[in-house]
């Protein structure tokens, strides 16, 4: 399409503006809510810094998962280039559609680590699959904890990684029939051993749990208490974060789900956790800000260390 570059530019600008407007509104509302509270807010910085530390750890675990995926085809690859390439993609991912962040990472790993772009796109597919699958596991466990068909839901949550792994192998086997021989080798990533896939899946589930714990710590850091017991409130924070993140992920035209996730999270913190509207807005926006800061820390780390010789980062 001859006009595609112009259309892409318009979509990128429109999505960015929409996301920034929504987020700015959330930030404005949170500041207004704080100023109108009758009681002075007592910020507990220890909980806030601990939540930031957990978010930093979550990003590290995401990088480790991507490294484990790459090791299927490149056993000798080091974690360092994966960390750098992952962090360098943080800024481009805020353009609509996510694809720009993935494209940036693929180009960086090809130039700096010598990994063909086709393998990076395969790794991206696996990364998205395991993220959505592990999110589904968390939701199934949440519904199981609420009662009803809890045993069936819990069993399904435990079997889901294996079922997805089988499905990927079937898809790869079917796709090989339509690809040239040199392209068939790229699909070897879908033949990832189940033991490694199980490790990647557990890692991803742990990430969801840590993100929810971080959200609970932010609530405590802003001195917002809930009528729920600690464990029940913690699990509801995990559930709320998971649903809001998935909602933002599906809003592909909004950069990184900016604003959409906060809106969904606000509603869930009110309905699921029992927060007042003002408290829900403050906690959701604070969570986004801390995620920004965590990404910034990793980005600065990548910028500082990227001066290494490309030869030192090659997988072979």
FIZA-611067 format. One line per 3 residues: number of its first residue (from 1); for each residue x, y, z of N, C-alpha, C. Coordinates in steps of 0.001 Angstrom, whole numbers. Layout:
NUM	X Y Z X Y Z X Y Z; ...
This chain:
1	847 -1194 0 0 0 0 878 1238 0; 654 2105 -1011 1535 3246 -1189 1434 4241 -36; 246 4398 536 40 5387 1604 227 4803 2996
4	693 3553 3078 808 2910 4380 1727 3654 5352; 2905 4153 4936 3750 4891 5884 3030 6079 6513; 2240 6808 5696 1515 7954 6225 403 7518 7173
7	-308 6454 6796 -1363 5936 7665 -779 5455 8990; 357 4755 8911 1015 4259 10124 1419 5416 11029; 1907 6490 10440 2322 7660 11223 1109 8299 11907
10	-12 8394 11182 -1215 8981 11766 -1732 8126 12920; -1761 6797 12722 -2202 5903 13789 -1301 5991 15006; 7 6075 14766 954 6160 15875 740 7434 16684
13	583 8561 15985 389 9837 16673 -944 9857 17419; -2006 9370 16739 -3325 9367 17369 -3352 8477 18608; -2786 7278 18488 -2759 6372 19638 -1966 6934 20793
16	-832 7565 20471 -6 8161 21524 -746 9277 22238; -1405 10144 21474 -2130 11273 22071 -3285 10782 22932; -4028 9781 22427 -5150 9247 23203 -4659 8663 24530
19	-3596 7861 24457 -3054 7261 25677 -2557 8296 26659; -1837 9303 26156 -1299 10340 27036 -2415 11170 27663; -3470 11441 26899 -4594 12213 27444 -5274 11443 28564
22	-5516 10150 28331 -6157 9332 29370 -5290 9271 30617; -3981 9048 30405 -3088 8944 31552 -2992 10284 32288; -2925 11402 31533 -2860 12728 32157 -4116 12983 32990
25	-5254 12540 32476 -6497 12697 33230 -6448 11909 34529; -5912 10673 34448 -5781 9851 35650 -4859 10521 36663; -3752 11057 36184 -2800 11721 37070 -3433 12954 37703
28	-4148 13753 36901 -4820 14951 37404 -5862 14588 38462; -6618 13529 38187 -7644 13092 39126 -7033 12634 40441; -5914 11929 40367 -5270 11444 41591 -4756 12591 42443
31	-4172 13601 41794 -3682 14768 42535 -4851 15507 43176; -5945 15654 42406 -7120 16320 42960 -7718 15545 44117; -7707 14215 44008 -8251 13386 45089 -7425 13526 46357
34	-6112 13584 46193 -5245 13739 47357 -5488 15075 48054; -5668 16135 47258 -5813 17474 47837 -7152 17668 48531; -8155 16875 48166 -9477 17051 48755 -9764 16089 49898
37	-8810 15225 50218 -9033 14296 51321 -9052 15048 52643; -9968 14645 53503 -10087 15309 54797 -8921 14983 55706; -8446 13773 55623 -7324 13373 56459 -6041 13432 55645
40	-4977 13862 56291 -3697 13965 55590 -3181 12570 55246; -2738 12413 54022 -2225 11129 53570 -843 10876 54155; -640 9722 54725 646 9353 55304 1328 8346 54382
43	2281 8850 53628 2981 8008 52667 4080 7227 53360; 4061 5918 53211 5070 5046 53812 6033 4645 52703; 7187 5322 52635 8100 5165 51512 8705 3770 51437
46	8831 3100 52573 9424 1761 52569 8658 796 51687; 7307 822 51795 6488 -56 50964 6600 324 49485; 6681 1626 49215 6773 2100 47828 8076 1626 47188
49	9186 1781 47904 10483 1346 47369 10536 -175 47204; 9882 -893 48115 9842 -2350 47996 9037 -2758 46755; 7943 -2043 46488 7157 -2318 45279 7986 -2053 44027
52	8763 -972 44036 9634 -672 42902 10665 -1783 42701; 11216 -2285 43804 12192 -3375 43719 11558 -4623 43101; 10300 -4909 43470 9611 -6067 42894 9383 -5875 41398
55	9035 -4670 40982 8834 -4399 39556 10143 -4553 38789; 11240 -4115 39377 12548 -4317 38740 12838 -5814 38585; 12502 -6584 39614 12716 -8026 39574 11843 -8678 38509
58	10603 -8211 38358 9701 -8770 37349 10297 -8591 35955; 10822 -7409 35666 11430 -7187 34352 12639 -8095 34146; 13405 -8317 35195 14545 -9222 35086 14062 -10646 34773
61	13005 -11077 35440 12460 -12415 35172 11925 -12526 33741; 11359 -11437 33212 10917 -11444 31824 12105 -11622 30878; 13207 -10965 31187 14413 -11099 30375 14979 -12516 30460
64	14938 -13104 31643 15400 -14479 31813 14547 -15431 30983; 13230 -15210 30974 12352 -16057 30169 12695 -15967 28683; 12917 -14756 28207 13278 -14585 26803 14615 -15261 26509
67	15534 -15189 27432 16842 -15848 27295 16671 -17362 27197; 15791 -17929 28017 15538 -19366 27969 14942 -19780 26622; 14110 -18918 26046 13555 -19205 24725 14652 -19224 23674
70	15521 -18220 23701 16603 -18134 22717 17572 -19313 22841; 17760 -19803 24063 18723 -20876 24274 18296 -22180 23592; 17036 -22269 23203 16598 -23457 22474 17347 -23594 21155
73	17536 -22477 20465 18244 -22486 19186 19690 -22031 19287; 20006 -21285 20337 21360 -20764 20519 21823 -21081 21946; 22231 -22318 22196 22550 -22759 23564 23630 -21931 24246
76	24543 -21348 23476 25672 -20632 24076 25396 -19157 24323; 24216 -18675 23974 23963 -17249 24111 23965 -16848 25583; 24497 -15672 25861 24573 -15166 27230 23341 -14323 27548
79	23121 -14119 28832 21976 -13329 29271 22165 -11843 28964; 23390 -11383 28954 23681 -9950 28832 23080 -9304 27584; 23291 -9850 26382 22694 -9198 25212 21174 -9220 25220
82	20588 -10246 25832 19132 -10311 25938 18629 -9185 26837; 19306 -8970 27969 18939 -7898 28888 19029 -6547 28197; 20118 -6329 27472 20302 -5050 26803 19269 -4846 25700
85	19060 -5857 24863 18093 -5727 23784 16676 -5534 24300; 16340 -6231 25381 15012 -6111 25972 14791 -4704 26504; 15775 -4183 27236 15640 -2853 27823 15614 -1763 26763
88	16389 -1948 25693 16430 -941 24636 15109 -849 23878; 14258 -1846 24021 12972 -1842 23319 11865 -1180 24134; 12163 -713 25341 11121 -134 26183 10483 1105 25553
91	11298 2018 25033 10749 3245 24471 9922 3002 23210; 10415 2236 22229 9600 2013 21026 8268 1328 21288; 8158 571 22391 6908 -166 22609 5755 753 22978
94	6044 2015 23286 4969 2944 23620 4293 3523 22388; 4752 3139 21201 4013 3476 19991 2930 2429 19794; 1826 2799 19140 679 1895 19037 1023 581 18348
97	421 -498 18864 511 -1779 18199 1613 -2691 18694; 2481 -2213 19598 3540 -3027 20190 4622 -3478 19203; 4280 -3557 17927 5201 -4162 16972 6510 -3398 16883
100	6484 -2087 17136 7701 -1287 16995 8719 -1654 18069; 8250 -1963 19250 9170 -2404 20292 9809 -3735 19954; 9006 -4664 19441 9537 -5968 19050 10496 -5837 17867
103	10162 -4953 16917 11033 -4736 15764 12372 -4165 16208; 12329 -3220 17128 13556 -2621 17642 14435 -3669 18319; 13825 -4538 19093 14588 -5579 19793 15189 -6570 18815
106	14425 -6949 17793 14936 -7890 16794 16125 -7303 16046; 16018 -6030 15663 17117 -5385 14944 18354 -5274 15823; 18144 -4952 17098 19286 -4776 18005 20004 -6105 18213
109	19251 -7172 18448 19871 -8474 18696 20562 -9013 17446; 20036 -8657 16271 20694 -9103 15045 22013 -8383 14839; 22044 -7087 15142 23273 -6315 14926 24291 -6508 16038
112	23801 -6736 17255 24719 -6812 18393 25055 -8236 18818; 24134 -9157 18624 24365 -10532 19059 24375 -11526 17908; 24147 -11047 16687 24215 -11919 15529 23079 -12910 15408
115	21937 -12624 16036 20790 -13522 15982 19905 -13119 14809; 19644 -14004 13860 18779 -13663 12723 17416 -13163 13193; 16891 -12182 12453 15624 -11578 12842 14477 -12566 12924
118	14488 -13597 12071 13395 -14577 12084 13289 -15281 13431; 14425 -15552 14056 14403 -16212 15362 13870 -15268 16442; 14176 -13984 16306 13671 -13024 17284 12149 -12909 17208
121	11620 -12951 15982 10166 -12894 15848 9518 -14159 16390; 10167 -15286 16220 9650 -16521 16807 9676 -16425 18333; 10768 -15894 18869 10864 -15721 20320 9773 -14787 20826
124	9446 -13761 20044 8383 -12833 20418 7037 -13537 20470; 6777 -14408 19491 5529 -15174 19489 5431 -16031 20749; 6515 -16720 21078 6523 -17564 22277 6366 -16719 23540
127	6983 -15542 23549 6884 -14642 24702 5439 -14206 24923; 4762 -13830 23853 3362 -13413 23956 2483 -14582 24383; 2738 -15754 23803 1944 -16938 24135 2059 -17280 25615
130	3282 -17292 26142 3456 -17678 27548 2888 -16612 28483; 2934 -15344 28071 2364 -14289 28908 850 -14428 29007; 204 -14616 27871 -1250 -14781 27871 -1657 -16078 28561
133	-900 -17146 28312 -1221 -18427 28927 -1079 -18363 30449; 6 -17780 30935 204 -17695 32386 -813 -16758 33029; -1218 -15714 32293 -2291 -14858 32798 -3583 -15637 32952
136	-3861 -16511 31976 -5048 -17366 32071 -4951 -18313 33261; -3745 -18817 33546 -3548 -19691 34715 -3894 -18941 35998; -3434 -17700 36109 -3720 -16890 37302 -5220 -16669 37450
139	-5896 -16364 36357 -7344 -16146 36412 -8083 -17424 36796; -7661 -18558 36249 -8289 -19831 36595 -8114 -20149 38073; -6913 -19895 38588 -6672 -20134 40014 -7516 -19207 40873
142	-7702 -17968 40417 -8538 -17031 41158 -9981 -17514 41204; -10496 -17944 40053 -11878 -18439 40013 -12014 -19727 40823; -10953 -20547 40829 -10991 -21769 41628 -11051 -21437 43115
145	-10323 -20390 43524 -10296 -20004 44940 -11636 -19469 45400; -12472 -19020 44473 -13773 -18470 44847 -14811 -19562 45122; -14452 -20808 44853 -15384 -21901 45115 -16029 -22394 43838
148	-17090 -23174 44002 -17754 -23745 42838 -16952 -24906 42293; -16692 -24889 41015 -15934 -25976 40374 -14438 -25744 40567; -14024 -25564 41826 -12639 -25187 42098 -11658 -26280 41692
151	-12029 -27541 41876 -11108 -28626 41547 -10873 -28695 40031; -11954 -28601 39253 -11824 -28661 37801 -11005 -27481 37278; -11246 -26288 37824 -10513 -25100 37392 -9046 -25188 37762
154	-8763 -25702 38965 -7380 -25841 39400 -6630 -26851 38534; -7296 -27959 38195 -6671 -28961 37328 -6411 -28379 35944; -7373 -27622 35419 -7203 -26994 34112 -6044 -26001 34133
157	-5912 -25250 35229 -4796 -24303 35357 -3465 -25040 35328; -3416 -26213 35990 -2177 -26981 36008 -1849 -27613 34664; -2888 -27974 33906 -2682 -28631 32610 -2478 -27643 31463
160	-2867 -26394 31660 -2849 -25436 30561 -1475 -25273 29909; -372 -25151 30677 938 -25043 30011 1241 -26235 29115; 899 -27431 29561 1138 -28637 28751 272 -28643 27497
163	-994 -28227 27630 -1897 -28191 26487 -1417 -27174 25446; -968 -26027 25914 -456 -25004 24997 811 -25496 24311; 1658 -26182 25059 2898 -26732 24484 2567 -27736 23372
166	1596 -28603 23620 1178 -29558 22590 621 -28842 21362; -174 -27817 21596 -762 -27067 20490 317 -26402 19643; 1340 -25855 20285 2420 -25221 19540 3152 -26218 18665
169	3367 -27401 19165 4045 -28431 18378 3197 -28831 17172; 1883 -28926 17360 1005 -29256 16249 1008 -28145 15198; 990 -26901 15643 1021 -25764 14722 2319 -25768 13929
172	3433 -26008 14605 4726 -26036 13922 4782 -27171 12903; 4266 -28332 13262 4275 -29478 12345 3428 -29183 11107; 2297 -28523 11302 1438 -28173 10177 2088 -27106 9303
175	2729 -26105 9939 3322 -25002 9185 4504 -25460 8342; 5225 -26466 8787 6395 -26938 8042 6028 -27409 6630; 4789 -27859 6452 4370 -28364 5151 4332 -27269 4094
178	4249 -26021 4530 4086 -24909 3592 5321 -24008 3531; 6403 -24392 4206 7596 -23572 4241 8743 -24252 3500; 9630 -23433 2975 10826 -23962 2355 11733 -24542 3431
181	12669 -25377 2991 13512 -26104 3943 14292 -25169 4853; 14827 -24062 4284 15623 -23162 5120 14768 -22425 6145; 13461 -22266 5833 12565 -21605 6769 12063 -22566 7851
184	12091 -23832 7558 11606 -24805 8529 12445 -24818 9796; 13722 -24483 9654 14603 -24495 10830 14194 -23461 11867; 13577 -22372 11409 13139 -21341 12346 12102 -21890 13316
187	11279 -22815 12849 10214 -23362 13684 10723 -24322 14753; 12021 -24555 14789 12566 -25434 15815 12303 -24893 17214; 12107 -23569 17304 11808 -22984 18607 10521 -23499 19203
190	9572 -23884 18323 8322 -24443 18812 8518 -25869 19333; 9680 -26452 19060 10002 -27782 19576 10739 -27675 20907; 10569 -26573 21597 11219 -26358 22882 10860 -27500 23831
193	11828 -28070 24538 11529 -29184 25457 10491 -28778 26504; 9654 -29724 26877 8592 -29374 27824 9156 -28951 29179; 10260 -29560 29600 10846 -29175 30885 11202 -27692 30898
196	11764 -27213 29783 12113 -25787 29709 10851 -24939 29608; 9877 -25416 28834 8621 -24679 28715 7911 -24585 30065; 7968 -25656 30852 7367 -25629 32184 8065 -24606 33074
199	9406 -24537 32979 10157 -23554 33753 9777 -22139 33334; 9673 -21910 32037 9276 -20596 31529 7870 -20240 32005; 6981 -21220 32003 5600 -20986 32430 5519 -20632 33910
202	6249 -21378 34744 6271 -21085 36180 6851 -19694 36419; 7917 -19367 35711 8521 -18034 35817 7489 -16960 35510; 6710 -17164 34448 5724 -16164 34054 4597 -16035 35075
205	4157 -17148 35632 3125 -17091 36681 3653 -16331 37895; 4900 -16585 38265 5509 -15875 39395 5527 -14367 39132; 5766 -13989 37881 5766 -12563 37538 4413 -11930 37821
208	3330 -12609 37437 1996 -12091 37725 1784 -11925 39233; 2244 -12921 39978 2081 -12854 41433 2853 -11684 42016; 4084 -11483 41560 4902 -10377 42069 4305 -9018 41705
211	3749 -8913 40502 3111 -7661 40104 1926 -7351 41009; 1155 -8380 41362 46 -8176 42281 509 -7826 43683; 1586 -8467 44132 2150 -8131 45440 2632 -6683 45442
214	3269 -6265 44341 3715 -4877 44238 2552 -3909 44341; 1433 -4241 43700 251 -3394 43781 -286 -3336 45210; -227 -4473 45905 -685 -4497 47309 232 -3642 48171
217	1528 -3664 47904 2468 -2840 48666 2238 -1353 48410; 1865 -1009 47190 1558 396 46883 338 837 47691; -661 -36 47784 -1834 284 48604 -1431 546 50049
220	-560 -317 50578 -84 -121 51951 771 1131 52054; 1547 1412 51012 2409 2589 51030 1632 3887 51078; 436 3903 50495 -421 5087 50554 -1414 5013 51716
223	-1194 4057 52610 -1999 3892 53826 -3463 3583 53527; -3723 2945 52382 -5082 2541 52060 -5304 1119 52541; -6180 966 53503 -6498 -342 54047 -7819 -827 53450
226	-7997 -2118 53417 -9232 -2696 52889 -9925 -3481 53988; -11241 -3672 53854 -11959 -4483 54856 -11665 -5962 54720; -10922 -6357 53704 -10627 -7767 53473 -9415 -8221 54272
229	-9348 -9515 54628 -8124 -10037 55255 -6935 -9872 54323; -5728 -9886 54891 -4535 -9598 54099 -4423 -10525 52904; -4576 -11842 53108 -4386 -12776 51999 -5443 -12582 50931
232	-6700 -12400 51345 -7766 -12189 50378 -7548 -10912 49585; -7131 -9842 50278 -6859 -8578 49590 -5682 -8728 48640; -4660 -9494 49059 -3493 -9699 48206 -3891 -10421 46924
235	-4671 -11475 47043 -5071 -12218 45849 -5947 -11374 44939; -6781 -10539 45514 -7626 -9668 44701 -6800 -8599 43990; -5706 -8169 44605 -4785 -7244 43929 -4128 -7935 42728
238	-3740 -9191 42916 -3135 -9957 41816 -4135 -10094 40674; -5359 -10446 41010 -6403 -10611 39998 -6660 -9298 39259; -6744 -8195 40023 -7024 -6890 39420 -5910 -6474 38471
241	-4661 -6700 38875 -3544 -6319 38008 -3560 -7153 36736; -3811 -8436 36863 -3806 -9336 35710 -4877 -8932 34690; -6097 -8708 35157 -7186 -8332 34257 -6886 -6994 33589
244	-6399 -6024 34354 -6133 -4691 33790 -5008 -4741 32770; -3981 -5559 33031 -2876 -5657 32070 -3358 -6291 30772; -4134 -7355 30877 -4641 -8016 29680 -5554 -7079 28890
247	-6337 -6264 29603 -7185 -5290 28925 -6371 -4269 28156; -5275 -3808 28759 -4407 -2866 28071 -3691 -3497 26898; -3336 -4772 27026 -2637 -5473 25949 -3526 -5599 24718
250	-4804 -5831 24937 -5727 -5993 23822 -6053 -4675 23136; -5801 -3547 23822 -6009 -2231 23204 -4770 -1885 22383; -4625 -2529 21222 -3368 -2494 20477 -3037 -1117 19921
253	-4023 -258 19732 -3740 1067 19172 -3259 2054 20227; -3407 1708 21502 -2957 2586 22578 -1565 2151 23009; -583 3058 23024 794 2683 23363 903 2024 24740
256	1279 749 24740 1487 -3 25971 265 4 26891; -917 142 26309 -2137 151 27114 -2264 1366 28002; -1544 2444 27667 -1487 3629 28515 -2878 4204 28739
259	-3273 4331 29986 -4576 4880 30324 -5656 3813 30405; -5657 2866 29469 -6674 1808 29469 -6511 930 30703; -5273 528 30975 -5028 -335 32139 -5418 373 33428
262	-5121 1662 33529 -5471 2402 34742 -6983 2465 34931; -7714 2667 33827 -9175 2740 33912 -9753 1412 34386; -9289 320 33804 -9762 -1008 34208 -9367 -1295 35653
265	-8127 -945 36002 -7650 -1202 37363 -8447 -403 38384; -8796 834 38059 -9623 1634 38959 -10923 911 39294; -11594 442 38242 -12881 -220 38441 -12737 -1488 39277
268	-11673 -2247 39043 -11482 -3499 39779 -11093 -3252 41232; -10289 -2244 41472 -9927 -1923 42859 -11154 -1487 43658; -12086 -839 42985 -13324 -446 43657 -14234 -1650 43880
271	-14459 -2431 42815 -15443 -3510 42895 -14917 -4760 43596; -13626 -5087 43403 -13066 -6317 43942 -12423 -6131 45309; -11726 -5009 45497 -10962 -4803 46732 -11725 -3942 47730
274	-12631 -3102 47239 -13414 -2269 48143 -12853 -892 48364; -11981 -423 47478 -11419 917 47605 -12461 1966 47229; -12326 3134 47843 -13070 4292 47387 -12496 4732 46039
277	-13296 5490 45283 -12871 5896 43942 -11560 6671 43978; -11396 7570 44944 -10177 8374 45029 -8955 7499 45289; -9094 6533 46194 -7974 5650 46518 -7611 4774 45322
280	-8609 4280 44603 -8354 3421 43448 -7558 4157 42382; -7893 5419 42137 -7179 6204 41127 -5735 6420 41535; -5511 6776 42784 -4149 7028 43256 -3282 5776 43138
283	-3806 4637 43570 -3029 3393 43552 -2728 2960 42118; -3706 3038 41219 -3485 2603 39843 -2474 3487 39126; -2566 4788 39320 -1612 5692 38676 -221 5516 39286
286	-149 5331 40600 1151 5113 41242 1806 3849 40723; 1000 2808 40468 1542 1574 39916 2150 1813 38545; 1450 2572 37700 1982 2878 36366 3274 3683 36462
289	3310 4651 37380 4515 5480 37531 5705 4627 37967; 5479 3700 38893 6569 2833 39343 7039 1910 38223; 6123 1452 37380 6525 650 36225 7365 1484 35258
292	6977 2756 35083 7795 3661 34283 9216 3736 34832; 9308 3936 36146 10613 4082 36785 11443 2809 36648; 10802 1653 36796 11524 385 36656 12075 237 35237
295	11268 594 34250 11737 529 32858 12883 1503 32636; 12789 2681 33242 13842 3678 33088 15157 3177 33666; 15091 2512 34810 16304 1970 35428 16963 956 34500
298	16183 40 33953 16735 -963 33049 17235 -341 31755; 16536 693 31267 16978 1374 30055 18320 2061 30278; 18471 2719 31416 19748 3365 31733 20858 2337 31852
301	20534 1189 32433 21519 111 32531 21974 -327 31144; 21015 -465 30223 21357 -885 28865 22205 169 28164; 21871 1446 28355 22625 2518 27706 24055 2593 28226
304	24214 2322 29516 25551 2385 30118 26418 1221 29648; 25803 48 29477 26589 -1153 29174 26645 -1488 27694; 25908 -769 26848 25863 -1150 25435 27137 -808 24674
307	28066 -121 25312 29314 210 24651 30254 -978 24541; 29833 -2116 25104 30652 -3328 24991 30867 -3680 23536; 31966 -4303 23257 32257 -4731 21902 31232 -5750 21447
310	30643 -5576 20214 29678 -6564 19719 30222 -7978 19739; 31529 -8114 19556 32127 -9460 19551 31962 -10151 20903; 31907 -9334 21964 31754 -9916 23304 30335 -10436 23532
313	29387 -10013 22673 27991 -10379 22880 27543 -11485 21940; 28361 -11832 20966 27955 -12849 20006 27675 -14180 20696; 26709 -14899 20144 26388 -16200 20730 27382 -17251 20314
316	28197 -16958 19309 29187 -17918 18876 30455 -17207 18499
